């Protein structure tokens, strides 16, 4: 397939690199030409542009991997060429594309991407939606060329997935950043925490998160909870309090 | 070494099994005799008791691995026999032992334990403290027989570690339980979330948690944040709001 990638952020970079193995990346668009050019050269693509008017009309697939609130204006500004257009967002409904495109859909890779670490897509769950069943099949086939974990998901399901991902990844990561602050005050590196975190994740293969809950809150150890709260201020105090109360409610107030 | 284990909970079970490989577990105490007996038979130990008065006086080491608020009453009720007594808590100061014991200290394995999954102690960071340097050395030597990650830590450092562990493990796990609820509403298994979680953890080997933060909050994507909040109620709404605000404050309000 000849693919145009619209965007040069974390999702665009990782998808472009993975798709370049079995497809031709025909063009990269980014508002910042230097970013478009850098990604183009990384995936052996000859065309890079920062001008939506220069997007080539003769590719098979256009992947819009930009900030959620920029998707609508891109499909408005570029005329429909009859090709397949997809976005990669967990939160934007398919309708944003459908208004302006005959053949469109969603290819949502549920993963947290960074430019520094190249992701192995084979384990990444993809959630796909098409404007009609045959289009959904096309997008699913593309997703299956990258991953063995592909699910159909309408916009509502995809939004719930995204919320679950924000809790599981973005918010958990922020808790680790808060823990890093606490450790720094004791002159300890964050690396002492990694075995604990890995074991906690490993448990999730065998037990549900609710079943594997441990710690002072679930065992109602109010003496420890009070001591911890007395040592915390600001956001850390508020978050410790809020999460402790929520754990107690979930496990003891049914 | 001849070791008495006081407690038959998650920490006691895992420590007893690991120590039994190179030591003699001489006795198990638990308030519930069935639990003491079960652990005793699992580690080839002949004595199990639910009576503090029956604790044998001639072991080399007594490990108190019980709920934090039960430690003090145990050392009060059992007379000092001159042996080494340690507790395994991240939160209880050494002084709770020092009042009633000549040779005492702390052996804190910073890990989340469950009875279902046997922990590999070689990667578990141990934090040790002794009532005097020679005792600290004895406890460190024991810890190094189990793990290659052993640090000295006074009570204040240990408490900070425990707080960091609560954030990193207990609270992160609760976020996963909340994500599980959100997925269940969409009829999806929690397993779809595991690749995302593993990648998020893998990043922590290369980047600090703060550097690797992603998601709507850090990119100030208020459109997504509002949509997510509109779909959440109760604890999930409150926690989404609190953590989003904290991420924005940490990354954008310096």
HADDOCK unambig.tbl for C-alpha pairs under 7 A between the chains (distance, minus, plus):
assign (segid A and resid 91 and name CA) (segid B and resid 224 and name CA) 6.69 0.50 0.50
assign (segid A and resid 110 and name CA) (segid B and resid 196 and name CA) 6.90 0.50 0.50
assign (segid A and resid 111 and name CA) (segid B and resid 196 and name CA) 4.94 0.50 0.50
assign (segid A and resid 112 and name CA) (segid B and resid 196 and name CA) 6.31 0.50 0.50
assign (segid A and resid 112 and name CA) (segid B and resid 200 and name CA) 6.83 0.50 0.50
assign (segid A and resid 123 and name CA) (segid B and resid 195 and name CA) 6.38 0.50 0.50
assign (segid A and resid 124 and name CA) (segid B and resid 195 and name CA) 6.20 0.50 0.50
assign (segid A and resid 125 and name CA) (segid B and resid 192 and name CA) 6.40 0.50 0.50
assign (segid A and resid 157 and name CA) (segid B and resid 186 and name CA) 5.71 0.50 0.50
assign (segid A and resid 160 and name CA) (segid B and resid 182 and name CA) 6.28 0.50 0.50
assign (segid A and resid 160 and name CA) (segid B and resid 183 and name CA) 6.67 0.50 0.50
assign (segid A and resid 160 and name CA) (segid B and resid 186 and name CA) 6.88 0.50 0.50
assign (segid A and resid 161 and name CA) (segid B and resid 183 and name CA) 6.47 0.50 0.50
assign (segid A and resid 163 and name CA) (segid B and resid 228 and name CA) 6.36 0.50 0.50
assign (segid A and resid 164 and name CA) (segid B and resid 179 and name CA) 4.34 0.50 0.50
assign (segid A and resid 164 and name CA) (segid B and resid 182 and name CA) 6.02 0.50 0.50
assign (segid A and resid 164 and name CA) (segid B and resid 183 and name CA) 6.58 0.50 0.50
assign (segid A and resid 165 and name CA) (segid B and resid 193 and name CA) 6.96 0.50 0.50
assign (segid A and resid 166 and name CA) (segid B and resid 215 and name CA) 6.57 0.50 0.50
assign (segid A and resid 167 and name CA) (segid B and resid 175 and name CA) 5.62 0.50 0.50
assign (segid A and resid 167 and name CA) (segid B and resid 176 and name CA) 6.77 0.50 0.50
assign (segid A and resid 167 and name CA) (segid B and resid 179 and name CA) 5.98 0.50 0.50
assign (segid A and resid 168 and name CA) (segid B and resid 175 and name CA) 6.01 0.50 0.50
assign (segid A and resid 168 and name CA) (segid B and resid 176 and name CA) 5.24 0.50 0.50
assign (segid A and resid 168 and name CA) (segid B and resid 179 and name CA) 6.27 0.50 0.50
assign (segid A and resid 168 and name CA) (segid B and resid 197 and name CA) 6.48 0.50 0.50
assign (segid A and resid 169 and name CA) (segid B and resid 196 and name CA) 6.85 0.50 0.50
assign (segid A and resid 169 and name CA) (segid B and resid 197 and name CA) 5.78 0.50 0.50
assign (segid A and resid 169 and name CA) (segid B and resid 200 and name CA) 6.23 0.50 0.50
assign (segid A and resid 170 and name CA) (segid B and resid 213 and name CA) 6.46 0.50 0.50
assign (segid A and resid 170 and name CA) (segid B and resid 214 and name CA) 5.84 0.50 0.50
assign (segid A and resid 170 and name CA) (segid B and resid 215 and name CA) 5.56 0.50 0.50
assign (segid A and resid 171 and name CA) (segid B and resid 243 and name CA) 6.54 0.50 0.50
assign (segid A and resid 172 and name CA) (segid B and resid 172 and name CA) 4.94 0.50 0.50
assign (segid A and resid 172 and name CA) (segid B and resid 175 and name CA) 6.84 0.50 0.50
assign (segid A and resid 173 and name CA) (segid B and resid 209 and name CA) 6.02 0.50 0.50
assign (segid A and resid 173 and name CA) (segid B and resid 213 and name CA) 6.36 0.50 0.50
assign (segid A and resid 174 and name CA) (segid B and resid 209 and name CA) 6.96 0.50 0.50
assign (segid A and resid 174 and name CA) (segid B and resid 213 and name CA) 6.81 0.50 0.50
assign (segid A and resid 174 and name CA) (segid B and resid 247 and name CA) 6.69 0.50 0.50
assign (segid A and resid 175 and name CA) (segid B and resid 167 and name CA) 5.63 0.50 0.50
assign (segid A and resid 175 and name CA) (segid B and resid 168 and name CA) 6.02 0.50 0.50
assign (segid A and resid 175 and name CA) (segid B and resid 172 and name CA) 6.84 0.50 0.50
assign (segid A and resid 176 and name CA) (segid B and resid 167 and name CA) 6.78 0.50 0.50
assign (segid A and resid 176 and name CA) (segid B and resid 168 and name CA) 5.25 0.50 0.50
assign (segid A and resid 176 and name CA) (segid B and resid 209 and name CA) 5.86 0.50 0.50
assign (segid A and resid 177 and name CA) (segid B and resid 209 and name CA) 4.79 0.50 0.50
assign (segid A and resid 177 and name CA) (segid B and resid 210 and name CA) 5.18 0.50 0.50
assign (segid A and resid 179 and name CA) (segid B and resid 164 and name CA) 4.35 0.50 0.50
assign (segid A and resid 179 and name CA) (segid B and resid 167 and name CA) 5.98 0.50 0.50
assign (segid A and resid 179 and name CA) (segid B and resid 168 and name CA) 6.29 0.50 0.50
assign (segid A and resid 182 and name CA) (segid B and resid 160 and name CA) 6.30 0.50 0.50
assign (segid A and resid 182 and name CA) (segid B and resid 164 and name CA) 6.03 0.50 0.50
assign (segid A and resid 183 and name CA) (segid B and resid 160 and name CA) 6.67 0.50 0.50
assign (segid A and resid 183 and name CA) (segid B and resid 161 and name CA) 6.47 0.50 0.50
assign (segid A and resid 183 and name CA) (segid B and resid 164 and name CA) 6.58 0.50 0.50
assign (segid A and resid 186 and name CA) (segid B and resid 157 and name CA) 5.72 0.50 0.50
assign (segid A and resid 186 and name CA) (segid B and resid 160 and name CA) 6.88 0.50 0.50
assign (segid A and resid 192 and name CA) (segid B and resid 125 and name CA) 6.39 0.50 0.50
assign (segid A and resid 193 and name CA) (segid B and resid 165 and name CA) 6.98 0.50 0.50
assign (segid A and resid 195 and name CA) (segid B and resid 123 and name CA) 6.35 0.50 0.50
assign (segid A and resid 195 and name CA) (segid B and resid 124 and name CA) 6.19 0.50 0.50
assign (segid A and resid 196 and name CA) (segid B and resid 110 and name CA) 6.91 0.50 0.50
assign (segid A and resid 196 and name CA) (segid B and resid 111 and name CA) 4.93 0.50 0.50
assign (segid A and resid 196 and name CA) (segid B and resid 112 and name CA) 6.28 0.50 0.50
assign (segid A and resid 196 and name CA) (segid B and resid 169 and name CA) 6.85 0.50 0.50
assign (segid A and resid 197 and name CA) (segid B and resid 168 and name CA) 6.49 0.50 0.50
assign (segid A and resid 197 and name CA) (segid B and resid 169 and name CA) 5.79 0.50 0.50
assign (segid A and resid 200 and name CA) (segid B and resid 112 and name CA) 6.79 0.50 0.50
assign (segid A and resid 200 and name CA) (segid B and resid 169 and name CA) 6.25 0.50 0.50
assign (segid A and resid 209 and name CA) (segid B and resid 173 and name CA) 6.02 0.50 0.50
assign (segid A and resid 209 and name CA) (segid B and resid 174 and name CA) 6.96 0.50 0.50
assign (segid A and resid 209 and name CA) (segid B and resid 176 and name CA) 5.87 0.50 0.50
assign (segid A and resid 209 and name CA) (segid B and resid 177 and name CA) 4.79 0.50 0.50
assign (segid A and resid 210 and name CA) (segid B and resid 177 and name CA) 5.16 0.50 0.50
assign (segid A and resid 213 and name CA) (segid B and resid 170 and name CA) 6.48 0.50 0.50
assign (segid A and resid 213 and name CA) (segid B and resid 173 and name CA) 6.39 0.50 0.50
assign (segid A and resid 213 and name CA) (segid B and resid 174 and name CA) 6.84 0.50 0.50
assign (segid A and resid 214 and name CA) (segid B and resid 170 and name CA) 5.85 0.50 0.50
assign (segid A and resid 215 and name CA) (segid B and resid 166 and name CA) 6.57 0.50 0.50
assign (segid A and resid 215 and name CA) (segid B and resid 170 and name CA) 5.57 0.50 0.50
assign (segid A and resid 224 and name CA) (segid B and resid 91 and name CA) 6.65 0.50 0.50
assign (segid A and resid 228 and name CA) (segid B and resid 163 and name CA) 6.37 0.50 0.50
assign (segid A and resid 235 and name CA) (segid B and resid 246 and name CA) 6.33 0.50 0.50
assign (segid A and resid 243 and name CA) (segid B and resid 171 and name CA) 6.53 0.50 0.50
assign (segid A and resid 246 and name CA) (segid B and resid 235 and name CA) 6.31 0.50 0.50
assign (segid A and resid 247 and name CA) (segid B and resid 174 and name CA) 6.68 0.50 0.50
